[in-house]
Amino acid sequence: MKTICLDLTNIIPGVGGVGGGIATYGKSLVIGLDELLSENLALSGQYDILVLFNQRNNQDLQLKNITPLFFKVNNQNIIHRMIWLHLRLPNFLKKLKVDLLHRVVSELPFIKVCPSIVTIHDFMFDFYLKDSNFSKYLKLKEVIKFHILNKLLYRSLVIGDSLLVASSALKNEILRKVSLEPDTIKVVPLAYENISIKSNIPESDDFQNIVKIKFGIVAAFHPHKGHLHVLELAKKMIDLGYGDQIHFYFRGSPIYKNYYSEVQELIRALDIEDHVSFEQYDPKSTLNDIYKKYTATILLSDCEGFGLPVIEAQAFQKPVICSDLPVFREILGDSAIFLSKASSDAEVHILFEKLNDKFFLKDLVEKGNKNARRFSWKNTCEKVFSCYSSVLESKR
């Protein structure tokens, strides 16, 4: 019997640092692995999976084949975070004679007790530290924290026995930054929560009845998520005469208080308060609760490792409008509307021609729904488990 340890102690849903998409990833991964063991008795007889949760993680997961363990870890404090990573976690792994460690954040212990797999989500720390447009939002203690975590990320790239990434775009970025064997990097896409998927594609006549376009922006208030781009786009829409057709709904935790304040200040400066609403994080909300009120979703990020909300939106038959990033081109293909960061007047007019074309929207929704169905947690978890088996086999 091989013991696999999946460390999710960094995850506290709704809390900055490691919430949002990584929280969804951790939760769905655990549920999927548990179901995989239920479906395959041979696997459950060979592997014992332990999942380490943070005591503040209030998700009540009903697990049948995985052992949950809870630890008190203060991830917001960098010292406490490092004590867990470099002291408490290695001691735990030694004590239980764990055969394989999988961490869903890009930090690995200095002491290597067993083979390790690490999930790399993006190069956000690098991005912020090297771009003054984003580093200005960091306080001194955050700059120090980002430098530490960035060092750990690059160290993890080198010492991890296998790296999991959600897109080929991110894999290529890693290979540009670090000299690695490409085979050590496994592309394992993310997915939406399958239990929430809708299958009824709207008829084209349904789009004819749209009076106001409700844009949903599902993204925590990180500066790279493009909220300011969205507001500038909203102002341009209003100036071009589309004000009576639009309303924007921002849903996300105010992680960076200074950035969140800047977003609110820009709304006032642009005089667009009547066109913007804010929705707070609610752990009880389902994906259906989140997306059902929107006509379309928009994500104008400056960088992404995957961009789970765009796939979730497509699963719920919502047209997707996003920035023209390589990763979005990879995962969305021709099933989304791509915009440049500073959209021209012509782009805005073309966008509204599309949003008012019921046949175009129906076709886009069909393409999006078909695209979303490529991403299932069952397939993701099977690929993750295959990686577990491969690393354990290679260490025999």
WONORTA-V256745 format. One record per helix or strand. SS is the DSSP state (@ for helix, = for strand). FROM is the first residue (numbers start at 1). TO is the last residue. If there is no record, write none. Layout:
# WONORTA-V256745
ss: <SS SS>
from: <FROM FROM>
to: <TO TO>
This chain:
# WONORTA-V256745
ss: <= @ @ = = @ = = @ @ @ = @ @ = @ @ = @ @ = @ @ = @ = @ = @ = @ @ @>
from: <2 20 41 47 66 78 100 115 124 132 140 162 168 182 185 194 204 213 223 227 246 257 273 276 287 296 308 319 326 337 345 358 377>
to: <8 39 46 54 71 95 103 120 130 135 159 165 177 184 187 196 208 218 225 245 251 269 275 279 291 299 315 323 332 339 355 372 394>
